[in-house]
Amino acid sequence: MKRITFKAILFLLALPGIAAAQATRVDELRYPALPAFDIPRPERVVLDNGMVVMLLEDHELPLVEATALIRNGSVYDPADKIGLAEVAAEVMRTGGTQSMAGDALDEWLENRAASIEVAAGRDSVRAVLSSLKADFPEALRVFADVLRRPAFDAAKLEVARTQAVTEVARQNDDPNSIVFREFGKLVYGPDSPYARTETFATLNAIRREDLVAWHAAALHPDRVILGLVGDFKKDEALARIRQVFGDWRRGPALQTAAAPYRKEPNPGVFQVAKEDVTQSFIMMGHLGVRKDDPDFHALEVLNQLLSGSFAARLFSEVRTRKGLAYAVSGYVDSDWGHPALAQMFVSTKTETTGAAIDALLEEARALMSSRPPTEEEVRKARQGLLNSFVFSFDSLQKVLNRQLTLEYYGYPPDWTAKYRAGIEAVTVEQVRKAARHLRPEEFSILVVGTPQGLDKPLTTYGKVTPLDVTLPPLPSQDGM
């Protein structure tokens, strides 16, 4: 059977008459089954030095993009130097290489309409090269230099450190930032690498030799997954990759332990006093799941019916019917390598703080008692997920990025291809069973806002623990 392309699917979905022509109400619309489509699979090659290479040709435009996923990230930062991975990744790029200074590298890339970016996340480092097809051979050589032979210019380190210090100094300006940051600490634990954040002291402790040592420990070919997508021929591209990376020696055996986090719930009420706002920002929840959880597909449907659209429960009840929310959401989130967070969030007027908390708790409890998910809710949620699924893979670049992620975390290469079938097979009973992953009795309830003018005391919901997010004085320039 001939494979239907992404563009063909989008065209079919837009055709007049694809929905019932005689429908006069939205709920009367009926759509045919979505057409089948194949998700392309990149070619996977492992070099002699252990580097995994994934190649996906796309000849639509004369462009090539290379993405390197590196087994490192901020979860491995020493406790006294939190921020090391993020600073080191940035200076890998801005500081240039042993053969080209950072400013010269900027100019070289700009003259070729190319870019190289390096950034550290929680549990991975990502480096991306984009270039024209004609410039790709030389651009790949420079990209390899950035990964293998960074200069870690001391002046660029100071620029990166100053930027990071500025972000820390402003971290309490936005109440949304406070609530998401502090909620992670409540659930994962304040010392967990999944929740801890940079401070003036940890940034001040980072030296150039730390960046050099970080690179020596983290950057080895057998800890790199390199993906290419674009206008190239596989054999030629692979030959160029071997030319610039083939003599890179393997590193020592990887012996990184899993990052710790709090396994037990931390129920209670926690408050951050922020006097300069007229709203309360409320988040409640506990640990979520990994993407390999047996209930993953059912949870995807549950999340969709809970807050995946403006017709979802939280929007229709808390925002529309009760008029309590500026913003509202709720879901049992999942991550690839560790449990994400199950959380419910609402921002509301100070004087409706208690009512908003009550509304979220009511919705969470109703899922397992008075109002379990209905057949119609599950049908609509399932259809919403299936209708949007194609847009997650409407370019080969997105396809490759997902395959890199699956490779990085050790998931089956056909995991994405099975997603659609998994969603289609979800039943109402499975969604109702999955609702057990949202447990109100275990909620950590965090409120950020002014303590004055609340409609009911927070002690209504349990013992209140104040959280102090005050920053120490900004270090003097001499101290940096």
Secondary structure, 3 states (H helix, E strand, C coil): CCCCCHHHHHHHHHCCCCCCCCCCCHHHCCCCCCCCCCCCCCEEEECCCCCEEEEEECCCCCEEEEEEEECCCHHHCCHHHCCHHHHHHHHHHHCEECCCEHHHHHHHHHCCCCEEEEEECCCCEEEEEEEEHHHHHHHHHHHHHHHHCECCCHHHHHHHHHHHHHHHHCCCCCHHHHHHHHHHHHHHCCCCCCCCCCCHHHHHCCCHHHHHHHHHHHCCHHHEEEEEEECCCHHHHHHHHHHHHCCCCCCCCCCCCCCCCCCCCCCEEEEEECCCCCEEEEEEEEECEECCCCCHHHHHHHHHHHHCCCCCHHHHHHHHHCCCCCEEEEEECEECCCCCEEEEEEEEEHHHHHHHHHHHHHHHHHCCCCCCCCHHHHHHHHHHHHHHHHHHHCCHHHHHHHHHHHHHHCCCCCCCCCHHHHHHCCCHHHHHHHHHHCCHHHCEEEEEECCCCCCCCHHHHCCEEECCCCCCCCCCHHHC
